[in-house]
């Protein structure tokens, strides 16, 4: 029960570390596709969009 309580309080840990987020941001700035980044970091597209949606100056577009 203590573990469940802690999980509710702190939430799920991030899938990508801060270093990985910086690598992803750099790759996007250098022209890499979102699909190739997802494949390289083994994360679903939704995780990529949720993680970077507000932080790197691009927004989610329908159909992407």
N, CA, C and O atoms as a Tripos MOL2 file, in Angstrom:
@<TRIPOS>MOLECULE
protein
  256   255    64     0     0
PROTEIN
NO_CHARGES

@<TRIPOS>ATOM
      1 N           0.8150   -1.1960    0.0000 N.3       1 UNK1
      2 CA          0.0000    0.0000    0.0000 C.3       1 UNK1
      3 C           0.8610    1.2630    0.0000 C.2       1 UNK1
      4 O           0.4990    2.2770   -0.5980 O.2       1 UNK1
      5 N           1.9920    1.1840    0.6740 N.am      2 UNK2
      6 CA          2.8590    2.3620    0.7200 C.3       2 UNK2
      7 C           3.3560    2.7230   -0.6800 C.2       2 UNK2
      8 O           3.4610    3.9020   -1.0200 O.2       2 UNK2
      9 N           3.6610    1.7060   -1.4930 N.am      3 UNK3
     10 CA          4.1100    1.9570   -2.8580 C.3       3 UNK3
     11 C           3.0370    2.6070   -3.7070 C.2       3 UNK3
     12 O           3.3280    3.5020   -4.5010 O.2       3 UNK3
     13 N           1.8140    2.1720   -3.5480 N.am      4 UNK4
     14 CA          0.6940    2.7600   -4.2800 C.3       4 UNK4
     15 C           0.5090    4.2100   -3.8720 C.2       4 UNK4
     16 O           0.2950    5.0790   -4.7180 O.2       4 UNK4
     17 N           0.5890    4.4680   -2.5870 N.am      5 UNK5
     18 CA          0.4410    5.8410   -2.1000 C.3       5 UNK5
     19 C           1.5560    6.7350   -2.6450 C.2       5 UNK5
     20 O           1.3060    7.8770   -3.0330 O.2       5 UNK5
     21 N           2.7690    6.2230   -2.6730 N.am      6 UNK6
     22 CA          3.8910    7.0070   -3.1900 C.3       6 UNK6
     23 C           3.7140    7.2820   -4.6770 C.2       6 UNK6
     24 O           4.0030    8.3860   -5.1400 O.2       6 UNK6
     25 N           3.2430    6.2900   -5.4320 N.am      7 UNK7
     26 CA          3.0340    6.4780   -6.8670 C.3       7 UNK7
     27 C           1.9800    7.5420   -7.1290 C.2       7 UNK7
     28 O           2.1230    8.3420   -8.0530 O.2       7 UNK7
     29 N           0.9430    7.5570   -6.3400 N.am      8 UNK8
     30 CA         -0.0970    8.5800   -6.5010 C.3       8 UNK8
     31 C           0.4530    9.9620   -6.1860 C.2       8 UNK8
     32 O           0.0960   10.9450   -6.8360 O.2       8 UNK8
     33 N           1.3180   10.0330   -5.1940 N.am      9 UNK9
     34 CA          1.8580   11.3230   -4.7770 C.3       9 UNK9
     35 C           2.8830   11.8630   -5.7840 C.2       9 UNK9
     36 O           2.8260   13.0360   -6.1530 O.2       9 UNK9
     37 N           3.7920   11.0400   -6.2150 N.am     10 UNK10
     38 CA          4.8950   11.5010   -7.0490 C.3      10 UNK10
     39 C           4.6360   11.3330   -8.5310 C.2      10 UNK10
     40 O           5.2240   12.0600   -9.3310 O.2      10 UNK10
     41 N           3.7880   10.4150   -8.9280 N.am     11 UNK11
     42 CA          3.4940   10.2080  -10.3310 C.3      11 UNK11
     43 C           4.5330    9.3320  -11.0090 C.2      11 UNK11
     44 O           5.4960    8.8770  -10.3920 O.2      11 UNK11
     45 N           4.3140    9.1160  -12.2700 N.am     12 UNK12
     46 CA          5.1890    8.2660  -13.0590 C.3      12 UNK12
     47 C           6.4550    9.0370  -13.4340 C.2      12 UNK12
     48 O           6.3820   10.2200  -13.7670 O.2      12 UNK12
     49 N           7.6130    8.3750  -13.3840 N.am     13 UNK13
     50 CA          8.8450    9.0720  -13.7800 C.3      13 UNK13
     51 C           8.8530    9.3500  -15.2860 C.2      13 UNK13
     52 O           8.2280    8.6140  -16.0490 O.2      13 UNK13
     53 N           9.5450   10.3890  -15.7190 N.am     14 UNK14
     54 CA          9.5880   10.7140  -17.1380 C.3      14 UNK14
     55 C          10.2380    9.5910  -17.9470 C.2      14 UNK14
     56 O          11.1560    8.9220  -17.4720 O.2      14 UNK14
     57 N           9.7540    9.3960  -19.1650 N.am     15 UNK15
     58 CA         10.3000    8.3660  -20.0410 C.3      15 UNK15
     59 C          11.6720    8.7780  -20.5690 C.2      15 UNK15
     60 O          12.5810    7.9540  -20.6650 O.2      15 UNK15
     61 N          11.8110   10.0480  -20.9080 N.am     16 UNK16
     62 CA         13.0800   10.5600  -21.4400 C.3      16 UNK16
     63 C          13.7850   11.3870  -20.3700 C.2      16 UNK16
     64 O          13.1660   12.2130  -19.6990 O.2      16 UNK16
     65 N          15.0780   11.1560  -20.2220 N.am     17 UNK17
     66 CA         15.8660   11.9490  -19.2770 C.3      17 UNK17
     67 C          16.0840   13.3470  -19.8530 C.2      17 UNK17
     68 O          15.8150   13.5900  -21.0300 O.2      17 UNK17
     69 N          16.5620   14.2470  -19.0320 N.am     18 UNK18
     70 CA         16.8320   15.6090  -19.5000 C.3      18 UNK18
     71 C          17.8820   15.5990  -20.6090 C.2      18 UNK18
     72 O          17.7790   16.3690  -21.5650 O.2      18 UNK18
     73 N          18.8770   14.7480  -20.4930 N.am     19 UNK19
     74 CA         19.9060   14.6320  -21.5350 C.3      19 UNK19
     75 C          19.2880   14.1570  -22.8520 C.2      19 UNK19
     76 O          19.6270   14.6650  -23.9200 O.2      19 UNK19
     77 N          18.3890   13.1900  -22.7710 N.am     20 UNK20
     78 CA         17.7300   12.6910  -23.9790 C.3      20 UNK20
     79 C          16.8440   13.7680  -24.5960 C.2      20 UNK20
     80 O          16.7780   13.8880  -25.8190 O.2      20 UNK20
     81 N          16.1660   14.5450  -23.7690 N.am     21 UNK21
     82 CA         15.3320   15.6310  -24.2760 C.3      21 UNK21
     83 C          16.1990   16.6330  -25.0430 C.2      21 UNK21
     84 O          15.7940   17.1250  -26.0960 O.2      21 UNK21
     85 N          17.3670   16.9300  -24.5300 N.am     22 UNK22
     86 CA         18.2850   17.8390  -25.2180 C.3      22 UNK22
     87 C          18.7490   17.2480  -26.5440 C.2      22 UNK22
     88 O          18.8670   17.9690  -27.5350 O.2      22 UNK22
     89 N          19.0150   15.9390  -26.5730 N.am     23 UNK23
     90 CA         19.4180   15.2660  -27.8110 C.3      23 UNK23
     91 C          18.2880   15.2990  -28.8380 C.2      23 UNK23
     92 O          18.5220   15.5400  -30.0220 O.2      23 UNK23
     93 N          17.0660   15.0560  -28.3770 N.am     24 UNK24
     94 CA         15.9040   15.0920  -29.2630 C.3      24 UNK24
     95 C          15.7170   16.4940  -29.8280 C.2      24 UNK24
     96 O          15.4900   16.6560  -31.0270 O.2      24 UNK24
     97 N          15.8090   17.4980  -28.9770 N.am     25 UNK25
     98 CA         15.6610   18.8830  -29.4140 C.3      25 UNK25
     99 C          16.7110   19.2410  -30.4550 C.2      25 UNK25
    100 O          16.4010   19.8830  -31.4580 O.2      25 UNK25
    101 N          17.9320   18.8350  -30.2240 N.am     26 UNK26
    102 CA         19.0070   19.0980  -31.1720 C.3      26 UNK26
    103 C          18.7390   18.4020  -32.5030 C.2      26 UNK26
    104 O          18.9360   18.9900  -33.5670 O.2      26 UNK26
    105 N          18.2900   17.1510  -32.4420 N.am     27 UNK27
    106 CA         17.9930   16.4090  -33.6650 C.3      27 UNK27
    107 C          16.8660   17.0730  -34.4490 C.2      27 UNK27
    108 O          16.9360   17.1740  -35.6740 O.2      27 UNK27
    109 N          15.8260   17.5270  -33.7470 N.am     28 UNK28
    110 CA         14.7260   18.2260  -34.4230 C.3      28 UNK28
    111 C          15.2150   19.5080  -35.0800 C.2      28 UNK28
    112 O          14.8320   19.8190  -36.2080 O.2      28 UNK28
    113 N          16.0560   20.2480  -34.3770 N.am     29 UNK29
    114 CA         16.5930   21.4970  -34.9260 C.3      29 UNK29
    115 C          17.4870   21.2520  -36.1380 C.2      29 UNK29
    116 O          17.6400   22.1280  -36.9890 O.2      29 UNK29
    117 N          18.0780   20.0580  -36.2140 N.am     30 UNK30
    118 CA         18.9450   19.7200  -37.3380 C.3      30 UNK30
    119 C          18.1900   19.0330  -38.4750 C.2      30 UNK30
    120 O          18.7990   18.5750  -39.4420 O.2      30 UNK30
    121 N          16.8580   18.9630  -38.3550 N.am     31 UNK31
    122 CA         16.0490   18.4630  -39.4560 C.3      31 UNK31
    123 C          15.6200   17.0060  -39.3790 C.2      31 UNK31
    124 O          15.0360   16.4960  -40.3350 O.2      31 UNK31
    125 N          15.8860   16.3250  -38.2850 N.am     32 UNK32
    126 CA         15.4560   14.9250  -38.1510 C.3      32 UNK32
    127 C          13.9340   14.8700  -38.0490 C.2      32 UNK32
    128 O          13.3050   15.7750  -37.5010 O.2      32 UNK32
    129 N          13.3590   13.8090  -38.5770 N.am     33 UNK33
    130 CA         11.9050   13.6490  -38.5020 C.3      33 UNK33
    131 C          11.5000   13.1300  -37.1240 C.2      33 UNK33
    132 O          12.2870   12.4920  -36.4250 O.2      33 UNK33
    133 N          10.2690   13.4180  -36.7580 N.am     34 UNK34
    134 CA          9.7490   12.9210  -35.4850 C.3      34 UNK34
    135 C           9.7290   11.4000  -35.4880 C.2      34 UNK34
    136 O          10.0130   10.7690  -34.4690 O.2      34 UNK34
    137 N           9.3930   10.8090  -36.6320 N.am     35 UNK35
    138 CA          9.3420    9.3450  -36.7330 C.3      35 UNK35
    139 C          10.7080    8.7260  -36.4770 C.2      35 UNK35
    140 O          10.8070    7.7230  -35.7720 O.2      35 UNK35
    141 N          11.7650    9.3090  -37.0400 N.am     36 UNK36
    142 CA         13.1070    8.7530  -36.8380 C.3      36 UNK36
    143 C          13.5600    8.9110  -35.3830 C.2      36 UNK36
    144 O          14.2530    8.0470  -34.8470 O.2      36 UNK36
    145 N          13.1680   10.0040  -34.7570 N.am     37 UNK37
    146 CA         13.5230   10.2220  -33.3520 C.3      37 UNK37
    147 C          12.8010    9.2090  -32.4690 C.2      37 UNK37
    148 O          13.3950    8.6340  -31.5570 O.2      37 UNK37
    149 N          11.5260    8.9970  -32.7450 N.am     38 UNK38
    150 CA         10.7600    8.0050  -31.9780 C.3      38 UNK38
    151 C          11.3950    6.6300  -32.1020 C.2      38 UNK38
    152 O          11.5090    5.9020  -31.1160 O.2      38 UNK38
    153 N          11.8030    6.2780  -33.3010 N.am     39 UNK39
    154 CA         12.4320    4.9840  -33.5310 C.3      39 UNK39
    155 C          13.7640    4.9000  -32.7850 C.2      39 UNK39
    156 O          14.0500    3.8860  -32.1480 O.2      39 UNK39
    157 N          14.5640    5.9330  -32.8560 N.am     40 UNK40
    158 CA         15.8850    5.9360  -32.2180 C.3      40 UNK40
    159 C          15.8050    5.8320  -30.6950 C.2      40 UNK40
    160 O          16.5980    5.1260  -30.0730 O.2      40 UNK40
    161 N          14.8430    6.5400  -30.1000 N.am     41 UNK41
    162 CA         14.7340    6.5650  -28.6430 C.3      41 UNK41
    163 C          13.7320    5.5420  -28.1130 C.2      41 UNK41
    164 O          13.5230    5.4310  -26.9050 O.2      41 UNK41
    165 N          13.1150    4.7960  -29.0300 N.am     42 UNK42
    166 CA         12.1600    3.7430  -28.6710 C.3      42 UNK42
    167 C          11.0290    4.2680  -27.7950 C.2      42 UNK42
    168 O          10.7060    3.6980  -26.7530 O.2      42 UNK42
    169 N          10.4360    5.3730  -28.2480 N.am     43 UNK43
    170 CA          9.2800    5.9490  -27.5660 C.3      43 UNK43
    171 C           8.1630    6.1540  -28.5830 C.2      43 UNK43
    172 O           8.4290    6.4030  -29.7590 O.2      43 UNK43
    173 N           6.9130    6.0480  -28.1310 N.am     44 UNK44
    174 CA          5.8120    6.3310  -29.0530 C.3      44 UNK44
    175 C           5.7330    7.8240  -29.3740 C.2      44 UNK44
    176 O           6.2120    8.6660  -28.6160 O.2      44 UNK44
    177 N           5.1230    8.1230  -30.5060 N.am     45 UNK45
    178 CA          4.9850    9.5070  -30.9490 C.3      45 UNK45
    179 C           4.2670   10.3500  -29.8910 C.2      45 UNK45
    180 O           4.6160   11.5130  -29.6860 O.2      45 UNK45
    181 N           3.2750    9.7750  -29.2260 N.am     46 UNK46
    182 CA          2.5370   10.5220  -28.2040 C.3      46 UNK46
    183 C           3.4520   10.9610  -27.0580 C.2      46 UNK46
    184 O           3.2930   12.0580  -26.5230 O.2      46 UNK46
    185 N           4.4040   10.1110  -26.6830 N.am     47 UNK47
    186 CA          5.3550   10.4690  -25.6300 C.3      47 UNK47
    187 C           6.2310   11.6270  -26.0900 C.2      47 UNK47
    188 O           6.4900   12.5580  -25.3270 O.2      47 UNK47
    189 N           6.6810   11.5680  -27.3280 N.am     48 UNK48
    190 CA          7.5070   12.6490  -27.8680 C.3      48 UNK48
    191 C           6.7270   13.9620  -27.8620 C.2      48 UNK48
    192 O           7.2450   14.9890  -27.4250 O.2      48 UNK48
    193 N           5.4890   13.9310  -28.3430 N.am     49 UNK49
    194 CA          4.6950   15.1470  -28.4040 C.3      49 UNK49
    195 C           4.3450   15.6650  -27.0060 C.2      49 UNK49
    196 O           4.3730   16.8720  -26.7670 O.2      49 UNK49
    197 N           4.0180   14.7590  -26.0880 N.am     50 UNK50
    198 CA          3.7100   15.1830  -24.7130 C.3      50 UNK50
    199 C           4.9310   15.7810  -24.0290 C.2      50 UNK50
    200 O           4.8180   16.7620  -23.2940 O.2      50 UNK50
    201 N           6.1000   15.1890  -24.2710 N.am     51 UNK51
    202 CA          7.3240   15.6480  -23.6140 C.3      51 UNK51
    203 C           7.7840   16.9840  -24.1590 C.2      51 UNK51
    204 O           8.2260   17.8420  -23.3950 O.2      51 UNK51
    205 N           7.6890   17.1760  -25.4630 N.am     52 UNK52
    206 CA          8.2540   18.3670  -26.0880 C.3      52 UNK52
    207 C           7.2230   19.3930  -26.5290 C.2      52 UNK52
    208 O           7.5920   20.4790  -26.9750 O.2      52 UNK52
    209 N           5.9650   19.0790  -26.4160 N.am     53 UNK53
    210 CA          4.9060   19.9210  -26.9540 C.3      53 UNK53
    211 C           5.0170   21.3880  -26.6280 C.2      53 UNK53
    212 O           4.8050   22.2200  -27.5110 O.2      53 UNK53
    213 N           5.3370   21.7410  -25.4130 N.am     54 UNK54
    214 CA          5.3720   23.1430  -25.0590 C.3      54 UNK54
    215 C           6.7720   23.7030  -24.9130 C.2      54 UNK54
    216 O           6.9340   24.9040  -24.6950 O.2      54 UNK54
    217 N           7.7940   22.8550  -25.0280 N.am     55 UNK55
    218 CA          9.1050   23.3370  -24.6500 C.3      55 UNK55
    219 C          10.0670   23.6860  -25.7440 C.2      55 UNK55
    220 O          11.0970   24.2980  -25.4640 O.2      55 UNK55
    221 N           9.7870   23.3260  -26.9960 N.am     56 UNK56
    222 CA         10.8030   23.5570  -28.0170 C.3      56 UNK56
    223 C          10.3150   24.4110  -29.1760 C.2      56 UNK56
    224 O          10.9640   24.4590  -30.2210 O.2      56 UNK56
    225 N           9.1960   25.0780  -29.0120 N.am     57 UNK57
    226 CA          8.7780   26.0330  -30.0100 C.3      57 UNK57
    227 C           7.9990   25.4560  -31.1800 C.2      57 UNK57
    228 O           7.8000   26.1590  -32.1710 O.2      57 UNK57
    229 N           7.5540   24.2220  -31.1110 N.am     58 UNK58
    230 CA          6.6750   23.7070  -32.1510 C.3      58 UNK58
    231 C           5.4480   23.1230  -31.5030 C.2      58 UNK58
    232 O           5.4920   22.6730  -30.3580 O.2      58 UNK58
    233 N           4.3640   23.1290  -32.2280 N.am     59 UNK59
    234 CA          3.1130   22.6620  -31.6700 C.3      59 UNK59
    235 C           2.6320   21.4290  -32.4050 C.2      59 UNK59
    236 O           3.0650   21.1310  -33.5180 O.2      59 UNK59
    237 N           1.7320   20.7270  -31.7600 N.am     60 UNK60
    238 CA          1.1580   19.5390  -32.3390 C.3      60 UNK60
    239 C           0.1750   19.9450  -33.4290 C.2      60 UNK60
    240 O          -0.6700   20.8150  -33.2170 O.2      60 UNK60
    241 N           0.2830   19.3190  -34.5860 N.am     61 UNK61
    242 CA         -0.5970   19.6020  -35.7030 C.3      61 UNK61
    243 C          -1.4140   18.3510  -35.9700 C.2      61 UNK61
    244 O          -0.8830   17.2420  -35.9120 O.2      61 UNK61
    245 N          -2.6910   18.5110  -36.2590 N.am     62 UNK62
    246 CA         -3.5520   17.3490  -36.5270 C.3      62 UNK62
    247 C          -2.9650   16.5260  -37.6550 C.2      62 UNK62
    248 O          -2.5320   17.0620  -38.6750 O.2      62 UNK62
    249 N          -2.9560   15.2200  -37.4600 N.am     63 UNK63
    250 CA         -2.4570   14.3180  -38.4790 C.3      63 UNK63
    251 C          -0.9790   14.0060  -38.3760 C.2      63 UNK63
    252 O          -0.4710   13.1990  -39.1550 O.2      63 UNK63
    253 N          -0.2860   14.6100  -37.4570 N.am     64 UNK64
    254 CA          1.1510   14.3550  -37.3350 C.3      64 UNK64
    255 C           1.3620   13.3250  -36.2720 C.2      64 UNK64
    256 O           2.5000   12.9490  -35.9930 O.2      64 UNK64
@<TRIPOS>BOND
     1     1     2 1
     2     2     3 1
     3     3     4 2
     4     3     5 am
     5     5     6 1
     6     6     7 1
     7     7     8 2
     8     7     9 am
     9     9    10 1
    10    10    11 1
    11    11    12 2
    12    11    13 am
    13    13    14 1
    14    14    15 1
    15    15    16 2
    16    15    17 am
    17    17    18 1
    18    18    19 1
    19    19    20 2
    20    19    21 am
    21    21    22 1
    22    22    23 1
    23    23    24 2
    24    23    25 am
    25    25    26 1
    26    26    27 1
    27    27    28 2
    28    27    29 am
    29    29    30 1
    30    30    31 1
    31    31    32 2
    32    31    33 am
    33    33    34 1
    34    34    35 1
    35    35    36 2
    36    35    37 am
    37    37    38 1
    38    38    39 1
    39    39    40 2
    40    39    41 am
    41    41    42 1
    42    42    43 1
    43    43    44 2
    44    43    45 am
    45    45    46 1
    46    46    47 1
    47    47    48 2
    48    47    49 am
    49    49    50 1
    50    50    51 1
    51    51    52 2
    52    51    53 am
    53    53    54 1
    54    54    55 1
    55    55    56 2
    56    55    57 am
    57    57    58 1
    58    58    59 1
    59    59    60 2
    60    59    61 am
    61    61    62 1
    62    62    63 1
    63    63    64 2
    64    63    65 am
    65    65    66 1
    66    66    67 1
    67    67    68 2
    68    67    69 am
    69    69    70 1
    70    70    71 1
    71    71    72 2
    72    71    73 am
    73    73    74 1
    74    74    75 1
    75    75    76 2
    76    75    77 am
    77    77    78 1
    78    78    79 1
    79    79    80 2
    80    79    81 am
    81    81    82 1
    82    82    83 1
    83    83    84 2
    84    83    85 am
    85    85    86 1
    86    86    87 1
    87    87    88 2
    88    87    89 am
    89    89    90 1
    90    90    91 1
    91    91    92 2
    92    91    93 am
    93    93    94 1
    94    94    95 1
    95    95    96 2
    96    95    97 am
    97    97    98 1
    98    98    99 1
    99    99   100 2
   100    99   101 am
   101   101   102 1
   102   102   103 1
   103   103   104 2
   104   103   105 am
   105   105   106 1
   106   106   107 1
   107   107   108 2
   108   107   109 am
   109   109   110 1
   110   110   111 1
   111   111   112 2
   112   111   113 am
   113   113   114 1
   114   114   115 1
   115   115   116 2
   116   115   117 am
   117   117   118 1
   118   118   119 1
   119   119   120 2
   120   119   121 am
   121   121   122 1
   122   122   123 1
   123   123   124 2
   124   123   125 am
   125   125   126 1
   126   126   127 1
   127   127   128 2
   128   127   129 am
   129   129   130 1
   130   130   131 1
   131   131   132 2
   132   131   133 am
   133   133   134 1
   134   134   135 1
   135   135   136 2
   136   135   137 am
   137   137   138 1
   138   138   139 1
   139   139   140 2
   140   139   141 am
   141   141   142 1
   142   142   143 1
   143   143   144 2
   144   143   145 am
   145   145   146 1
   146   146   147 1
   147   147   148 2
   148   147   149 am
   149   149   150 1
   150   150   151 1
   151   151   152 2
   152   151   153 am
   153   153   154 1
   154   154   155 1
   155   155   156 2
   156   155   157 am
   157   157   158 1
   158   158   159 1
   159   159   160 2
   160   159   161 am
   161   161   162 1
   162   162   163 1
   163   163   164 2
   164   163   165 am
   165   165   166 1
   166   166   167 1
   167   167   168 2
   168   167   169 am
   169   169   170 1
   170   170   171 1
   171   171   172 2
   172   171   173 am
   173   173   174 1
   174   174   175 1
   175   175   176 2
   176   175   177 am
   177   177   178 1
   178   178   179 1
   179   179   180 2
   180   179   181 am
   181   181   182 1
   182   182   183 1
   183   183   184 2
   184   183   185 am
   185   185   186 1
   186   186   187 1
   187   187   188 2
   188   187   189 am
   189   189   190 1
   190   190   191 1
   191   191   192 2
   192   191   193 am
   193   193   194 1
   194   194   195 1
   195   195   196 2
   196   195   197 am
   197   197   198 1
   198   198   199 1
   199   199   200 2
   200   199   201 am
   201   201   202 1
   202   202   203 1
   203   203   204 2
   204   203   205 am
   205   205   206 1
   206   206   207 1
   207   207   208 2
   208   207   209 am
   209   209   210 1
   210   210   211 1
   211   211   212 2
   212   211   213 am
   213   213   214 1
   214   214   215 1
   215   215   216 2
   216   215   217 am
   217   217   218 1
   218   218   219 1
   219   219   220 2
   220   219   221 am
   221   221   222 1
   222   222   223 1
   223   223   224 2
   224   223   225 am
   225   225   226 1
   226   226   227 1
   227   227   228 2
   228   227   229 am
   229   229   230 1
   230   230   231 1
   231   231   232 2
   232   231   233 am
   233   233   234 1
   234   234   235 1
   235   235   236 2
   236   235   237 am
   237   237   238 1
   238   238   239 1
   239   239   240 2
   240   239   241 am
   241   241   242 1
   242   242   243 1
   243   243   244 2
   244   243   245 am
   245   245   246 1
   246   246   247 1
   247   247   248 2
   248   247   249 am
   249   249   250 1
   250   250   251 1
   251   251   252 2
   252   251   253 am
   253   253   254 1
   254   254   255 1
   255   255   256 2
@<TRIPOS>SUBSTRUCTURE
     1 UNK1         2 RESIDUE 1 A UNK
     2 UNK2         6 RESIDUE 1 A UNK
     3 UNK3        10 RESIDUE 1 A UNK
     4 UNK4        14 RESIDUE 1 A UNK
     5 UNK5        18 RESIDUE 1 A UNK
     6 UNK6        22 RESIDUE 1 A UNK
     7 UNK7        26 RESIDUE 1 A UNK
     8 UNK8        30 RESIDUE 1 A UNK
     9 UNK9        34 RESIDUE 1 A UNK
    10 UNK10       38 RESIDUE 1 A UNK
    11 UNK11       42 RESIDUE 1 A UNK
    12 UNK12       46 RESIDUE 1 A UNK
    13 UNK13       50 RESIDUE 1 A UNK
    14 UNK14       54 RESIDUE 1 A UNK
    15 UNK15       58 RESIDUE 1 A UNK
    16 UNK16       62 RESIDUE 1 A UNK
    17 UNK17       66 RESIDUE 1 A UNK
    18 UNK18       70 RESIDUE 1 A UNK
    19 UNK19       74 RESIDUE 1 A UNK
    20 UNK20       78 RESIDUE 1 A UNK
    21 UNK21       82 RESIDUE 1 A UNK
    22 UNK22       86 RESIDUE 1 A UNK
    23 UNK23       90 RESIDUE 1 A UNK
    24 UNK24       94 RESIDUE 1 A UNK
    25 UNK25       98 RESIDUE 1 A UNK
    26 UNK26      102 RESIDUE 1 A UNK
    27 UNK27      106 RESIDUE 1 A UNK
    28 UNK28      110 RESIDUE 1 A UNK
    29 UNK29      114 RESIDUE 1 A UNK
    30 UNK30      118 RESIDUE 1 A UNK
    31 UNK31      122 RESIDUE 1 A UNK
    32 UNK32      126 RESIDUE 1 A UNK
    33 UNK33      130 RESIDUE 1 A UNK
    34 UNK34      134 RESIDUE 1 A UNK
    35 UNK35      138 RESIDUE 1 A UNK
    36 UNK36      142 RESIDUE 1 A UNK
    37 UNK37      146 RESIDUE 1 A UNK
    38 UNK38      150 RESIDUE 1 A UNK
    39 UNK39      154 RESIDUE 1 A UNK
    40 UNK40      158 RESIDUE 1 A UNK
    41 UNK41      162 RESIDUE 1 A UNK
    42 UNK42      166 RESIDUE 1 A UNK
    43 UNK43      170 RESIDUE 1 A UNK
    44 UNK44      174 RESIDUE 1 A UNK
    45 UNK45      178 RESIDUE 1 A UNK
    46 UNK46      182 RESIDUE 1 A UNK
    47 UNK47      186 RESIDUE 1 A UNK
    48 UNK48      190 RESIDUE 1 A UNK
    49 UNK49      194 RESIDUE 1 A UNK
    50 UNK50      198 RESIDUE 1 A UNK
    51 UNK51      202 RESIDUE 1 A UNK
    52 UNK52      206 RESIDUE 1 A UNK
    53 UNK53      210 RESIDUE 1 A UNK
    54 UNK54      214 RESIDUE 1 A UNK
    55 UNK55      218 RESIDUE 1 A UNK
    56 UNK56      222 RESIDUE 1 A UNK
    57 UNK57      226 RESIDUE 1 A UNK
    58 UNK58      230 RESIDUE 1 A UNK
    59 UNK59      234 RESIDUE 1 A UNK
    60 UNK60      238 RESIDUE 1 A UNK
    61 UNK61      242 RESIDUE 1 A UNK
    62 UNK62      246 RESIDUE 1 A UNK
    63 UNK63      250 RESIDUE 1 A UNK
    64 UNK64      254 RESIDUE 1 A UNK
